[in-house]
Amino acid sequence: MRATLGLALVVLASLAAQGTRRHDTVCDRVGPAAIPPTDSAYADVQSLMRDLRAHGVTVRCAYHTTLAGMMNEWAAVGFGMDSGTGFNAYFFRSAAEQERVVIKEKLERRRLPCPPYHDTTWYSYRIRNAPRHTDLGGGYARVFFIRSGRRILQVWDGQLATRIEQALRNTD
C-alpha cells in the first residue's frame, strides 16, 4: 500500500512538472537577442514589439526569417510568442512601397489524399511586387496578411491575427 502511494505521488509530481514546462519554440533556439541593436531593422522591430505589447500582445523574440526577399521588402523578421505561434513582418522603406504589393488569395475545394478522403478548402497565395512574383504554394489553413504603415504582417493563427490587427488599428 505504501509503495503504491509512493509511486502515485512520484507520478503526480512528474505530471505537475510537465504541466509547468514550456513548449520548445523558435525563441528557445534563436534566443531573445537575435536582432541586436546594431541591426538596421532593430528600430522597426522594437517599435512593432512596443506597439503590440501596449495592447496586450507579447512577443518573446524576433529573428531574421528565411522568407526574406519574398515581397521585395527592405527587411523581413520573424516573431515568436510563448504559445509557440508567431508571425512574420515585412518592412518596407515607405507606405507607398508596401501598397504596391498585391496579395491574391485563391480558394479551392480539394479532396484529401488520405483517409478520411473528404473535400476540404485549399488556400494558395500569389504575391506580386515588380520585379518579383512569389507563389506561396498552398495549404489547408488560411494565412492572414495585415497591412499597417510600412509593414505587412503574415500570420498563421486566426485568433492571433485578430489580436494583432486590433492592436495595430489603435496605433496607426
Secondary structure, 3 states (H helix, E strand, C coil): CHHHHHHHHHHHHHHHHHHHCCCCCHHHHHCCCCCCCCCCCHHHHHHHHHHHHHCCCCCCEEEECCCCCCCCCCEEEEEECCCCCEEEEEECCCHHHHHCCEEEEEEEEEECCCCCCCEEEEEEEEEEECCEEEEEEEECCCCEEEEECCEEEEECCHHHHHHHHHHHHCCC
